[in-house]
Amino acid sequence: MQQETLERLHSRYLVQATWTASIREQLFDSIQIQGKHKLLEVGSGTGVVSAEISQRFSFASIGIDTDCSAVAFARNNDPTSLYLAGDGDNLPFQPAAFDVVVCHFLLLWVENPEQILDEMVRVTKPGGWVMALAEPDYGGRIDFPLELEPIGQAQIQALINQGANPYLGRTLSALFHSAQLTEIRSGLLGGEWQGSINKDQLESEWETLAQDLSDLLPADEIERFRRIDHEAWEMGTRVLFVPTFYAAGRVPFI
């Protein structure tokens, strides 16, 4: 993967991480992560979440990803954490190697989320925690003004074409129960619309969206949607909500 593409993805992942910062803080505080704990992120990408964790808790978290170029980028960007190339459905670790294992915007992209979760459970110590920090459900997307509703349907088709499951979020609690986890807590990130829009985040969103929709909609129609979207944000009338689920569960003691 080219450096320019990696930098664009990294910027996108940074934006996504800001959306979910509150639930990470809530979940991590609830289990009282400490410096002695070992933490793994599966599907660490360019290292945004792993780097944040290492910095916050003053220990070296471990990230693993199938994309070797993303791993190299993460290593260069974050020398504190340890980044490895490997498959989430066959993690190269001994059983019960970690206290906490997390993923973030991962399961919708994998062919077999059950296998990924089973591996996350396998490498977590009894009494440790497995967490899916964010999994969206585009089937529940809400757009206003109503002229923007076609964007949601087109994005669902674009994600399917890319091999993703746009409805994964609603299945997250069921997946955690199927993985035989205990003390499961799951929920939905809230939405709030007030004040001025962050223009950098808006441009990041549209850069990704335009790329996703380029094979489905004419360029002039995408540009029309972009203009309506920007005007609505400026007027304070825009509502955009993609339900984003989270779940955490404890590995049972043997």
N, C-alpha and C positions, 0 to 999 in steps of 0.2 A: 504494500500500500504506500502511495506517495506521501511525502512529508506534508504537502499542502492539504491532502485529504485527511491525514491524521490530525493536523491542527484544527481543521474545521470540525471534525468529530469531537475533539477534545473540548472545543468551545461549546458545542451542543451539549455534551455531557455535563459541563459546568452549569449550564442553564437548568438542565433536568435536576441536578443535585440541589439547586436552590429551591425548586418546587417541593422537594421531599425532606428538606433539612429538619423540619419540626418533628416529623415522625421518627427520624433517626435519633434525634435527641431524646424523645420520649421513650422509645424502646430501649436504647442503651442505658438511660438512667434507671429504667425499671429493673434491669438485671444487674446493675451495679458493676459494669465493666471496670477492671483494674489493670494496672500495668503488668501484673503477673499472668494475665490471660493470653492465650494464643487465639488469634482471629484470622479466618480465611474468608476472602471474597471470591466467589466463583463468577466468572464472566466479568473480570475487573476492567476490561477495555483499556483506556488510556490512563487509568489509575486515579480517577477523580475521588471516588469514595474511599478507596484504600488509603490514599494520601491524607485525606481528612481524618480518618480514624487514627492513623499513626501519629499525626500531629496533636490530635485532641487528647489521646490517652498516653502519649509518650512511650510508645512501644512500636516495634516493627510488625505491622500486619503483613499478611501474605496475600497476594492476588494471583489468580490464574486465569488464563484466557487462551482460546485456540488460535488467535491471530498473533503471530510472532512479531509483526511490525508494531502492533499496538503494545505488546509487551516491551519491546525495545524503547518505544516512546515513553512508556510509563517509567521504566528504569532511569531514563535520562532526566525525566521531569521530577522524579521523586526518589532520591537516593536512600531515603530512610526505610521505605518498605521493601519487601522482597517480591519480585514478580517472576512468574514462571509460565512457560508455554505448556498447555495440556488440555485435555478434554474433560468437561464437567461430568460427562456420563461415565468416566473411568478415571477418577481422581488418583493421582500418583502418591497417595499418602496411606499410612497404616490406619487401621480402625482406631477410633477414639483419639485422634491426634490433636483436636482443637476444642477449645471451650465454646467458641461461637463461630458459626458459619453463615454467611449472608450472601444474598444476591440482590441486584438492583436493575430493574428493567431488563431482565434476562429471560424469564420463562416463556414469555410470548414468542421469543425468537427460536426456541429449540423444538426439535421434532418430538422429543419424548420428555416432557417436564417431570413425569413420574420418576423416570430413571435418574434425572438430575437431582431431584429431592432425595431419592433413596441413597445416592452417593453422598449428598450433604449430611444426611443422618448418619451414614456409616462412619464418616471421619470425625464426627462430633462425640465428645465424651458423654457417658451417661450423666444426666443432670445438666448438660450443656444446652445451648439454644441454637436453633435453626431459624433464620429470618429471611423472608422475601420482603424487601424494604419498599418496593413499588412495582406494581404490575397493572397497567392500564386496561380499560375495557372500552374500546371505541364504539361498541354497540350501544352504549349509553350516552354518547356524546350529545351535548346540548349546545345549539348555536342560536344566537339572536344578534342582529336582525335575521328574520326568517329567510331572506335571500341567500344567506350563507349556509343554509342546511345542506345543499348538495355537496359541500366540501366534505362533510362527515362521511357520506355514503361513498364518495370517490376515494377517500383515504382508507376506508375499510377494504375496498377492492385492491388498492395499491399495496396494502400490507399483506393481503392474501397472496398477491402476485409475487411478493418478496419472500414468501414462505413463513410468514408470521401468523399467529392466531390472535386476531383483534378482539376476541371475546375471552381471553385468558383470565382477566381480572376476576370475573364473577365465579370462576372455578377454584380460586386460590384456597379458600377455607376447606373445600372438599379435598383438594390435593394434600393439604397438611393432615387432615384426618386419615386419609388413605395411607400416609407415610407413618402411621402409628405414633405420631407425636402426642404429647400430653400438654396440659395447661395452655391450650391453644387460644391465642387472642388474635382477632382479625378485625379489620375495619376499612374505612374509606377516608382518604384525605379530603378535607373540606375545601370549599371555594369561597373566595372573597374578592369583590371587585370594588376598589375605591382608589381615589387619587389618580395620579398620572401613570400611564403605561411606561414600562421600561423599554425604550426604543431598541436597545441592543437585543433584548430578549425577543421582541416582536420580529425583528429582522431575522434572528436565528430561526424562529418558528417558521417564518415564511420561506426562508432558504430551503429548509428541509421539506416543507409542504410542497413547494413548487417542484422540487426534484421528484418527490413521490408521485405527483399528479401529472407529470410531463407526458407520460405514455397514455393517459386517460382523457385529458382535457386539452383543448387548443390553448395556445399561449395567450391569446387575447382574452379568453374566458378566465384563465388563472389570474391575469392582471386585473380584470374587472373585479374578481372576488377580493384580491389584495386591496384594491382601492376602497371598496365598501368596508372591508375590515378595518383599515386604517382610519377611515372617517368615523366609524362607530366608536373606536377607541378614543379618538380625539374628542368626540361629543359626550363620552361617558355612558353610552348606551349599549356597549358591546358586552355580551355574555358568552363566554366559552368555558365549557366544563366537560372534561373527559374524566369519568370516574376512575380513580386510581386506588387500587386496593393494596393492603399490606397484610402480612400474617407473620406470627411468631409462634413457635412451639418448642417444647422441651423434650429432649431425648430421655426416654424413661430409664430409671435405674434398673439394673439387672437384678 
